[in-house]
Amino acid sequence: MAFDKKLLDIIACPVCKGKLEYNKDKQQLICKVDRLVYAINDGIPVLLENKAEPLEQES
């Protein structure tokens, strides 16, 4: 199941309320402000702070 990109206009980071970026390859939503990564499971974003992973350093 694919993630509905229209949701990006509606949803926000639960920590800072900022915009999230969609990573299609990894099926993740990324908050660059808080450096957190939220998983997308079966097309549903898991926007829980305690389930977020830290954003890996990009090289």
C-alpha positions, 0 to 999 in steps of 0.5 A, spaced: 500 500 500 502 506 498 502 512 502 497 518 500 502 524 499 496 529 500 496 527 507 503 531 507 499 537 506 495 536 513 500 532 517 505 535 521 511 533 526 508 531 533 514 534 536 515 541 533 508 541 529 513 542 523 513 540 516 515 532 514 518 530 508 516 523 505 522 518 503 518 514 498 524 508 498 524 507 505 517 509 507 518 514 512 516 521 514 522 525 516 522 531 520 529 535 519 528 540 525 527 535 530 532 530 526 526 524 527 524 519 522 517 516 523 515 509 520 509 508 515 506 501 516 501 499 511 500 506 508 499 509 515 504 514 518 506 512 525 506 519 528 508 517 535 514 521 538 516 514 542 516 510 536 520 515 532 527 513 530 533 518 530 535 521 523 541 518 521 547 523 519 547 523 511 554 523 508 
